[in-house]
Structure formats: C-alpha cells, structure tokens
C-alpha cells in the first residue's frame, strides 16, 4: 500500500502598507501575470495572490488591502488583521512592509503594530525619489540598524530593487534567526491586563484569544475585535474589557494612549535618520494641486476630462470594432456553409457565433474605459477627484470617500461595491452601495453605442461630436441622480451624521506602463471570461427561446411562395429566407413572452422586440445586442452596420417606424437607471448581509428607470 505524500503548502508572504504607497505597483512588478483574484474566506473583500519566483521556487505573495492601522473598524482592516493573525494553513510565513519614504512617520505607525504578530519582517522603502524632491534625506543603514530588520530600497514603478528584495525573502526562507524587530512598549499596566484577559479567556475554554488579539480588543473601543470578544463571552466579556480599561486608566479612549506611545517611539527612532529642510519645499505636485484641486477651476477641468474620455471611447474604438465584426461575420459564414440547415447550424451561427461576436465587438470600448480609469488612478488623480467631490458629497450626507467607488462604478459595479469597505460607518456604506448601480458601467456601453450610432446624427456641437456628448450625458445622468438619492437615504432610513474626510494625496507620477497594462488586461480578461460563460449561456438560452417551437405552420404561407420568389433571383430568395426566419421568431416562445408584457411598455413606444430584448438582458445587460440580432433574424450577418440599418428601418405592423430618437433615448435612459445585473445584486447581498437591500435597490431603480424612460419618450416624441 502506497502512502500519499503530504501536501506541502508553498511559502507565503503578506504585502502590507498604507494606501497610496505603491503597493499595487510592487505587487504587479513582483508577480506579473501570475496573479489571481478572489475573495478572502468568509468575506467579500477582494484579494490578490501572485507567485514570486525565487531561485526556481514559487513563493506566494498576498496583497492585503491598504490600511493605516490594525485597529479593525473597517472590513479592510479586519481582513488584514485576520490574515496576519492566522496561524493555520491560510496564514503567512512573513511580512513585506512597504513604506513611503516621504511619509515615514505615518507609515511606521502601522509597522509598530505589525510587530505584535512576531512574524519575520522585511521593510521595502519606496518613493525615495519623492522624498528627494522634498529635499528629505534618509540614512538607510542607520534605519536598518535601529529597526533590526532588513530594509531594501525599491522603486516599484521602475521595477528597481526587486532583486535585493527577493534576496531578503530568500534569507527568510532559509530559516535560522528570523528578524522580528522590536517596537514600543505600551506599559506594564497594559501588559498585565492583556495577560490577565488571556488567562480569563482560556479559563473559559476559549484558546483562540492570544495576546495580540486581546490587546486589539482592549484598545479598539467599538472595533471588530471588541465585538468578537463580546460574541464569544457575552455581556461578561464586555464587562471584563471595561474593567481592564478602568484599571489602566485608559477609558474612554485607550487608542489615544497607544497613538502617543507609538508616535513617540517613531519620532525617537527617526532622530538622526531623517534630515529635512526647515521649511517645507513646494513640490511639483503642490503646484499642480493648486490648479487641479481648485474649487471652481478644478471641477471644470474634471468635467472636461470626463467628457474627453467618453469622446475617446466612442471614436478610438471604431477601427478595432470593425475588425472584430469582420472576423465573426466570416466565421459565421464559414460555419453556415459547412453545416446543413437545421437546429445545429442555427445554434452555432445564430446563437453562439453571432451572440458572442456581438458582445466581443465592444471589448475595445471597454478596454479604453479601463485604460483611462487605471491611468487616472496610477498617476494620482483619483484621490484629487474624491477631494473635489467631497463638498458635493457632503451636501448629500457623505464624504468624498464615497466618490471613489462611485467613479470606479463607471467600469463595473461589482468591484466598486466591494471598494466601499473603506467606509467605516455602516449607514454611509449602505447609502453608497445603494446608489452605486446608478453609475453606467461598461456593460451598458453596447446598448448606448448601438442606439447612439443608429439614431443620433453625426454632427459637431461646439466643436465636439454630438454622439460623444450624448454618451457623456447618459453617463453623467446616473451620477447626478445618485446625489439626491443619497441625500434622501441619509435623511430617512439611513439617517446619521455627515462624516469628515481624512484623505492622503499621493504625489503625482507618470503611470507605469506595465502596471496600467496589467490592470487593463485583468479587467478585459474578466469581461472575456464573463462573455465565455454567463453571456454564452444566456445567449444560447435566448437563441433556444427564439428558435423553438419552429412550427412549419408559422411559415406555411411564405413557403408556398418559395418557387415563384426564388425564380426572381438570388436577392429575392435571400429576402424570402429573412422573412421566413422573422416569422419563426415571431411565433417563438421568447416572442410570446415579449408580447405578453409589451402592453406595460407600450406607453413609451416599445414594441414586443424591444420589450423582449430588455427582459432578456436583466441577468446581464450586454445580452440585449445579441438578443436584438436574434429577434431580427440577422444570424451570421449580425455585424454592427447590419444591426444599425435593421433598427433604423424596422417597422410596426401599421408601417410606422419601430425606432425613433424618442424610443432610442428612452431605451438608453431605462438601461442607465435600471439595476439589470445579477452579479451586482449578488455582491450587494453579500456585502450587506441581507436580501432586503438588493430587493429595495432593484424595485426602486426599476421604477425609476420606467418613469425616467417614459418622461424622456414623451418629451422627445415629436422629434
């Protein structure tokens, strides 16, 4: 009998640091394309794990959320603490602490808290160029000697210092004496009370409360660790914590004592390590901020920048979209020629190839959108946008912290909802989550592109493309409506104080080509995976609904005319085939559903095809393009030009146009305001812990979309 070899867990290091210290750049530089994205066990906070090759050995690097402190009040801080505290298989073998050289005092505060875990540490010192610009000199050897752990100078954006950092990690893997470092002592009173609480917990059969967890429960009043302590021990646990705080004289704010002790230790440590000018040097970032964060000029620049981005999305992508269309059209034609007519040919040509092709056609636009998002984030402008919008958000009852997830919601609502974890207050977080689906995500782009391309004239207004302006207006509408929605929520069901914002402005820097490229690739890959799974499945289901029952009686009258029409030539024969396919579709199960609910949408001019397309797109918005291609029996000819022409010439049974500018705008407004995404509802449920809030959001936004679409249709009906 052969005994299976034990599974050896690869070495794993955590990458920890404050927000905006270059952690993402370092992670991407170290791991490249080997990174994978998932969720931490039990929570929906996103994590990234990559593999670092060190002398042929694959070492895992876990990119923890950017945090300022281990005082676990937000989900980010709780996740970071939980991973670092885990002594089981999911735990880490060491920690890479990334510090901003231009802000060592603040960064070292988190470092002192990390020492409590007794993990081997390596310090990576980033942004030395920013420190030099501020005329700040750092004695790195002296810093290394005082910390008692390896210190490596890196430049994450330029990929320098990586060899030295890997060498230090290799040293940790070799074993022997591990550098843990020594930090500040919070005092004998704290140490005594922590020891007593550990013994108190152990005596009650709870061994999962080591000293570092008890210390955080004791210090962080109202934090997650205090709540967990109360859950484990009930009211008796809270009483024990409060009694300990009273004995050490640390009530009501023991965290203030911790901050005084830690910062005093940091200042003493850095005495002689840092030399800085007597007066702060005005840097290039300061001079740029004087313009970009100006309350009036800055908002104007921000608005203009957003308009230019959406202009670019619409114009730059055209050649690439045409190329993708041509490829799938040729592929569909080839498969259709190879296979005999029948259900299999229709499934592959009209369902799979035409459906996926009609979605992938919009990949260039999505890539351009993500390119701009990552460029703005990597250069440091995103934080300025949040600062600019803080005044606006304050009027609604939130801080500028809520604006960053809302801005990223223009790419995708799912990660932007997860990004709200940086908002400590639950009411503020809920209000932001409920407003986020109003941001027009990239999945809506195909709808906007088709409707704008077909029905908005190609002309210039104030030197700008009218189509680009309409696209910008549709995108900005969600943001404009989100503000009063948040205001209403914060004054009713989520009533609470308006939070203050504490935000760090990172120095401006040139975006890293590799960092931006990897970010765009990962987002596009996520879209491709979605197109290859969810959208493919839905497309096939829609094809089946539009193909069956495929009764011959539905086309009997047309088939009777086949000999006479075929004799008139190939063009007439092709028209007959299209008419037969349209008759089959109109008799299909999908059309029957659309016709049943069509009266609900009749007031805004929608026929059964539009109604069916909108209904089919509720699980995933992108599906409507493929659905319209199927409903209009375009099959392998469902390229953008053919679909545009078909929509422009589509008629009602009475001969009136099925689509007008009013109808097209009402469709776009409906898609802009309606929560048509199963993934968004799912992540909203996981983040809020209840189906109540997703149900409220879905009901409210569907009603808002209906009212908004109807109002736009009535206003534009005469055009």
URHU-V624046 format. One record per backbone hydrogen bond with DSSP energy under -1.0 kcal/mol. NH is the residue of the N-H (numbers start at 1). CO is the residue of the C=O. E is the energy in kcal/mol with one decimal. If there is no record, write none. Layout:
nh:NH co:CO e:E
nh:NH co:CO e:E
This chain:
nh:13 co:60 e:-2.8
nh:14 co:94 e:-2.2
nh:15 co:62 e:-3.2
nh:16 co:96 e:-2.7
nh:26 co:22 e:-2.3
nh:27 co:23 e:-2.7
nh:28 co:24 e:-2.7
nh:29 co:25 e:-2.3
nh:30 co:26 e:-2.4
nh:31 co:27 e:-2.4
nh:32 co:28 e:-2.5
nh:34 co:31 e:-1.8
nh:36 co:49 e:-2.4
nh:38 co:47 e:-2.1
nh:40 co:45 e:-1.9
nh:43 co:40 e:-2.1
nh:47 co:38 e:-3.0
nh:49 co:36 e:-2.3
nh:50 co:61 e:-2.4
nh:52 co:59 e:-3.6
nh:54 co:57 e:-2.6
nh:57 co:54 e:-1.7
nh:59 co:52 e:-2.9
nh:60 co:11 e:-2.7
nh:61 co:50 e:-3.1
nh:62 co:13 e:-3.0
nh:63 co:48 e:-2.8
nh:64 co:15 e:-1.7
nh:64 co:62 e:-1.0
nh:67 co:17 e:-1.8
nh:72 co:70 e:-1.4
nh:73 co:71 e:-1.4
nh:78 co:74 e:-2.1
nh:79 co:75 e:-2.5
nh:80 co:76 e:-2.4
nh:81 co:77 e:-2.5
nh:82 co:78 e:-2.8
nh:83 co:79 e:-2.5
nh:84 co:80 e:-2.2
nh:85 co:81 e:-2.3
nh:86 co:82 e:-1.2
nh:91 co:88 e:-1.6
nh:93 co:12 e:-3.6
nh:95 co:120 e:-2.6
nh:96 co:14 e:-3.4
nh:97 co:122 e:-2.8
nh:98 co:16 e:-2.9
nh:99 co:124 e:-2.8
nh:101 co:126 e:-3.1
nh:103 co:100 e:-2.0
nh:107 co:103 e:-2.2
nh:108 co:104 e:-2.7
nh:111 co:107 e:-1.3
nh:112 co:108 e:-2.3
nh:113 co:109 e:-1.2
nh:114 co:110 e:-1.9
nh:115 co:111 e:-1.0
nh:116 co:113 e:-1.4
nh:117 co:114 e:-1.6
nh:118 co:115 e:-1.5
nh:121 co:179 e:-2.5
nh:122 co:95 e:-2.1
nh:123 co:150 e:-2.9
nh:124 co:97 e:-2.9
nh:125 co:152 e:-3.4
nh:126 co:99 e:-3.0
nh:131 co:127 e:-1.8
nh:132 co:128 e:-2.2
nh:133 co:129 e:-1.9
nh:134 co:130 e:-1.4
nh:135 co:132 e:-1.8
nh:136 co:131 e:-2.9
nh:137 co:275 e:-2.9
nh:139 co:273 e:-2.7
nh:140 co:138 e:-1.3
nh:143 co:139 e:-2.3
nh:144 co:140 e:-2.7
nh:145 co:141 e:-2.2
nh:146 co:142 e:-2.4
nh:147 co:143 e:-2.4
nh:148 co:144 e:-2.1
nh:152 co:123 e:-3.0
nh:154 co:125 e:-2.3
nh:155 co:160 e:-2.4
nh:159 co:155 e:-1.0
nh:160 co:155 e:-1.7
nh:165 co:161 e:-2.0
nh:166 co:162 e:-2.6
nh:167 co:163 e:-1.9
nh:168 co:164 e:-1.8
nh:169 co:165 e:-2.1
nh:170 co:166 e:-2.3
nh:171 co:167 e:-1.7
nh:172 co:168 e:-1.6
nh:173 co:169 e:-1.9
nh:174 co:170 e:-1.3
nh:175 co:172 e:-1.1
nh:191 co:187 e:-2.2
nh:192 co:188 e:-2.7
nh:193 co:189 e:-2.3
nh:194 co:190 e:-2.8
nh:195 co:191 e:-2.2
nh:196 co:192 e:-2.3
nh:197 co:193 e:-2.5
nh:198 co:194 e:-2.3
nh:199 co:195 e:-2.1
nh:200 co:196 e:-2.4
nh:201 co:197 e:-2.6
nh:202 co:198 e:-2.5
nh:203 co:199 e:-2.3
nh:205 co:202 e:-2.0
nh:206 co:201 e:-2.2
nh:214 co:210 e:-2.2
nh:215 co:211 e:-2.6
nh:216 co:212 e:-1.3
nh:217 co:213 e:-2.2
nh:218 co:214 e:-2.4
nh:219 co:215 e:-2.1
nh:220 co:216 e:-2.8
nh:221 co:219 e:-1.6
nh:223 co:220 e:-2.1
nh:224 co:72 e:-3.7
nh:227 co:223 e:-1.8
nh:228 co:224 e:-2.5
nh:229 co:225 e:-2.2
nh:230 co:226 e:-2.1
nh:231 co:227 e:-2.2
nh:232 co:228 e:-2.2
nh:233 co:229 e:-2.1
nh:234 co:230 e:-2.5
nh:237 co:234 e:-1.5
nh:238 co:234 e:-1.2
nh:239 co:235 e:-2.2
nh:240 co:236 e:-2.0
nh:241 co:237 e:-2.1
nh:242 co:238 e:-2.7
nh:243 co:239 e:-2.4
nh:244 co:240 e:-2.1
nh:245 co:241 e:-2.4
nh:246 co:242 e:-2.0
nh:247 co:243 e:-2.1
nh:248 co:244 e:-1.7
nh:250 co:245 e:-2.6
nh:256 co:253 e:-1.3
nh:258 co:254 e:-1.8
nh:259 co:255 e:-2.5
nh:260 co:256 e:-2.2
nh:261 co:257 e:-2.3
nh:262 co:258 e:-2.7
nh:263 co:259 e:-2.6
nh:264 co:260 e:-1.9
nh:265 co:261 e:-1.9
nh:266 co:262 e:-2.4
nh:267 co:263 e:-2.6
nh:268 co:264 e:-2.0
nh:269 co:265 e:-2.3
nh:270 co:266 e:-2.2
nh:273 co:270 e:-1.5
nh:274 co:270 e:-1.8
nh:275 co:137 e:-2.5
nh:287 co:283 e:-1.8
nh:288 co:284 e:-2.4
nh:289 co:285 e:-2.5
nh:290 co:286 e:-1.5
nh:291 co:288 e:-1.3
nh:292 co:288 e:-2.7
nh:293 co:289 e:-2.3
nh:294 co:291 e:-1.2
nh:298 co:294 e:-1.3
nh:300 co:296 e:-2.0
nh:301 co:297 e:-2.5
nh:302 co:298 e:-2.4
nh:303 co:299 e:-2.5
nh:304 co:300 e:-2.4
nh:305 co:301 e:-2.7
nh:306 co:302 e:-2.3
nh:307 co:303 e:-2.1
nh:308 co:304 e:-2.5
nh:309 co:305 e:-2.1
nh:310 co:306 e:-1.9
nh:311 co:307 e:-1.8
nh:312 co:308 e:-2.3
nh:313 co:309 e:-2.2
nh:314 co:310 e:-1.4
nh:315 co:311 e:-1.9
nh:316 co:312 e:-2.6
nh:321 co:317 e:-2.6
nh:322 co:318 e:-2.3
nh:323 co:319 e:-1.8
nh:324 co:320 e:-2.2
nh:325 co:321 e:-2.4
nh:326 co:322 e:-2.2
nh:327 co:323 e:-1.9
nh:328 co:324 e:-2.2
nh:329 co:325 e:-2.4
nh:330 co:326 e:-2.3
nh:331 co:327 e:-2.4
nh:332 co:328 e:-2.6
nh:333 co:329 e:-2.2
nh:334 co:330 e:-2.4
nh:335 co:331 e:-2.4
nh:336 co:332 e:-2.5
nh:337 co:333 e:-1.8
nh:338 co:334 e:-1.8
nh:339 co:335 e:-2.3
nh:346 co:342 e:-2.4
nh:347 co:343 e:-2.8
nh:348 co:344 e:-2.4
nh:349 co:345 e:-3.0
nh:350 co:346 e:-1.5
nh:351 co:346 e:-1.4
nh:352 co:347 e:-2.8
nh:353 co:348 e:-3.1
nh:354 co:349 e:-1.7
nh:355 co:351 e:-1.4
nh:356 co:352 e:-2.7
nh:357 co:353 e:-2.3
nh:358 co:354 e:-1.9
nh:360 co:356 e:-3.1
nh:361 co:357 e:-1.6
nh:362 co:359 e:-1.8
nh:363 co:360 e:-2.1
nh:366 co:362 e:-1.9
nh:367 co:363 e:-2.8
nh:368 co:364 e:-2.2
nh:369 co:365 e:-2.2
nh:370 co:366 e:-2.5
nh:371 co:367 e:-2.2
nh:372 co:368 e:-2.0
nh:373 co:369 e:-2.1
nh:374 co:370 e:-2.6
nh:375 co:371 e:-2.2
nh:376 co:372 e:-2.6
nh:377 co:373 e:-1.9
nh:378 co:374 e:-2.8
nh:379 co:375 e:-2.0
nh:381 co:376 e:-1.5
nh:382 co:376 e:-1.4
nh:385 co:381 e:-2.2
nh:386 co:382 e:-2.0
nh:387 co:383 e:-2.0
nh:388 co:384 e:-2.8
nh:389 co:385 e:-2.1
nh:393 co:389 e:-3.1
nh:394 co:390 e:-2.4
nh:395 co:391 e:-1.2
nh:398 co:393 e:-2.7
nh:402 co:399 e:-1.7
nh:403 co:400 e:-1.1
nh:406 co:402 e:-1.4
nh:407 co:403 e:-2.9
nh:408 co:404 e:-2.4
nh:409 co:405 e:-1.1
nh:410 co:407 e:-1.4
nh:411 co:408 e:-1.7
nh:412 co:408 e:-1.6
nh:416 co:412 e:-1.1
nh:417 co:413 e:-2.4
nh:418 co:414 e:-1.7
nh:419 co:415 e:-1.8
nh:420 co:417 e:-1.1
nh:421 co:418 e:-1.7
nh:422 co:419 e:-1.3
nh:423 co:420 e:-2.2
nh:429 co:425 e:-2.2
nh:430 co:426 e:-2.7
nh:431 co:427 e:-2.5
nh:432 co:428 e:-2.0
nh:433 co:429 e:-2.5
nh:434 co:430 e:-2.6
nh:435 co:431 e:-1.3
nh:436 co:432 e:-1.6
nh:438 co:435 e:-1.7
nh:439 co:436 e:-2.4
nh:442 co:411 e:-2.0
nh:444 co:441 e:-1.7
nh:445 co:442 e:-1.1
nh:448 co:444 e:-2.1
nh:449 co:445 e:-3.1
nh:450 co:446 e:-2.1
nh:451 co:447 e:-2.4
nh:452 co:448 e:-2.9
nh:453 co:449 e:-2.5
nh:454 co:450 e:-1.8
nh:455 co:451 e:-2.1
nh:456 co:452 e:-2.1
nh:459 co:457 e:-1.2
nh:461 co:464 e:-3.3
nh:464 co:461 e:-1.9
nh:466 co:459 e:-3.1
nh:469 co:465 e:-2.0
nh:470 co:466 e:-2.4
nh:471 co:467 e:-2.3
nh:472 co:468 e:-2.4
nh:473 co:469 e:-2.6
nh:474 co:470 e:-2.4
nh:475 co:471 e:-2.0
nh:476 co:472 e:-2.6
nh:477 co:473 e:-1.5
nh:480 co:476 e:-2.4
nh:481 co:477 e:-2.3
nh:482 co:478 e:-1.8
nh:483 co:479 e:-1.2
nh:485 co:481 e:-1.5
nh:486 co:482 e:-2.6
nh:487 co:483 e:-2.4
nh:488 co:484 e:-2.4
nh:489 co:485 e:-2.5
nh:490 co:486 e:-2.9
nh:492 co:489 e:-1.1
nh:494 co:489 e:-2.8
nh:495 co:492 e:-1.2
nh:509 co:379 e:-1.2
nh:516 co:512 e:-2.8
nh:517 co:513 e:-2.6
nh:518 co:514 e:-2.7
nh:519 co:515 e:-2.2
nh:520 co:516 e:-2.6
nh:521 co:517 e:-2.5
nh:522 co:518 e:-2.6
nh:523 co:519 e:-1.9
nh:524 co:520 e:-2.7
nh:525 co:521 e:-3.0
nh:526 co:522 e:-2.1
nh:527 co:523 e:-1.9
nh:528 co:524 e:-2.7
nh:529 co:525 e:-2.8
nh:530 co:526 e:-2.0
nh:531 co:527 e:-2.6
nh:532 co:528 e:-2.3
nh:535 co:530 e:-2.4
nh:537 co:533 e:-2.6
nh:538 co:534 e:-2.7
nh:539 co:535 e:-2.7
nh:540 co:536 e:-2.3
nh:541 co:537 e:-2.4
nh:542 co:538 e:-2.7
nh:543 co:539 e:-2.6
nh:544 co:540 e:-2.7
nh:545 co:541 e:-2.4
nh:546 co:542 e:-2.1
nh:547 co:543 e:-1.8
nh:548 co:544 e:-2.3
nh:554 co:551 e:-1.2
nh:555 co:552 e:-1.3
nh:559 co:555 e:-2.8
nh:560 co:556 e:-1.8
nh:562 co:559 e:-1.2
nh:565 co:561 e:-2.5
nh:566 co:562 e:-3.0
nh:567 co:563 e:-1.4
nh:568 co:565 e:-1.5
nh:569 co:566 e:-1.6
nh:573 co:569 e:-1.9
nh:574 co:570 e:-2.4
nh:575 co:571 e:-1.9
nh:576 co:572 e:-2.0
nh:577 co:573 e:-2.1
nh:578 co:574 e:-2.1
nh:579 co:575 e:-2.2
nh:580 co:576 e:-2.4
nh:581 co:577 e:-2.5
nh:582 co:578 e:-2.4
nh:583 co:579 e:-2.1
nh:584 co:580 e:-2.4
nh:585 co:581 e:-2.4
nh:586 co:582 e:-2.4
nh:587 co:583 e:-1.2
nh:588 co:585 e:-1.6
nh:589 co:548 e:-2.0
nh:590 co:545 e:-2.4
nh:592 co:588 e:-1.9
nh:593 co:589 e:-1.9
nh:594 co:590 e:-2.4
nh:595 co:591 e:-2.8
nh:596 co:592 e:-1.5
nh:597 co:593 e:-1.8
nh:598 co:594 e:-1.1
nh:600 co:597 e:-1.4
nh:601 co:598 e:-1.2
nh:604 co:601 e:-1.4
nh:605 co:602 e:-2.5
nh:606 co:601 e:-1.4
nh:611 co:607 e:-2.3
nh:612 co:608 e:-2.5
nh:613 co:609 e:-2.5
nh:614 co:610 e:-2.5
nh:615 co:611 e:-2.4
nh:616 co:612 e:-2.6
nh:617 co:613 e:-1.1
nh:618 co:615 e:-1.2
nh:623 co:620 e:-1.6
nh:624 co:621 e:-1.7
nh:625 co:622 e:-1.0
nh:627 co:623 e:-2.4
nh:628 co:624 e:-2.7
nh:629 co:625 e:-2.0
nh:630 co:626 e:-2.1
nh:631 co:627 e:-3.0
nh:632 co:628 e:-2.1
nh:633 co:630 e:-1.6
nh:634 co:629 e:-2.7
nh:637 co:634 e:-2.2
nh:638 co:635 e:-1.5
nh:639 co:637 e:-2.3
nh:643 co:639 e:-2.4
nh:644 co:640 e:-3.0
nh:645 co:641 e:-2.5
nh:646 co:642 e:-2.4
nh:647 co:643 e:-2.5
nh:648 co:644 e:-2.3
nh:649 co:645 e:-1.7
nh:652 co:656 e:-3.4
nh:655 co:652 e:-2.3
nh:658 co:650 e:-2.6
nh:664 co:660 e:-2.9
nh:665 co:661 e:-2.6
nh:666 co:662 e:-2.0
nh:667 co:663 e:-2.3
nh:668 co:664 e:-2.1
nh:669 co:665 e:-2.6
nh:670 co:666 e:-2.3
nh:671 co:667 e:-2.3
nh:672 co:668 e:-2.2
nh:673 co:669 e:-1.7
nh:674 co:670 e:-2.2
nh:676 co:674 e:-1.5
nh:678 co:619 e:-2.2
nh:681 co:677 e:-1.8
nh:682 co:678 e:-2.2
nh:683 co:679 e:-2.5
nh:684 co:680 e:-2.2
nh:685 co:681 e:-2.0
nh:686 co:682 e:-2.2
nh:687 co:683 e:-2.4
nh:688 co:684 e:-2.1
nh:689 co:685 e:-2.0
nh:695 co:691 e:-2.2
nh:696 co:692 e:-2.4
nh:697 co:693 e:-2.7
nh:698 co:694 e:-2.8
nh:699 co:695 e:-2.5
nh:700 co:696 e:-2.7
nh:701 co:697 e:-2.6
nh:702 co:698 e:-2.0
nh:703 co:699 e:-2.0
nh:704 co:700 e:-2.6
nh:705 co:701 e:-2.6
nh:706 co:702 e:-2.2
nh:707 co:703 e:-2.5
nh:708 co:704 e:-2.8
nh:709 co:705 e:-2.7
nh:710 co:706 e:-2.4
nh:711 co:707 e:-2.4
nh:712 co:708 e:-2.3
nh:713 co:709 e:-2.3
nh:714 co:710 e:-2.5
nh:715 co:711 e:-2.1
nh:716 co:712 e:-1.9
nh:719 co:716 e:-2.1
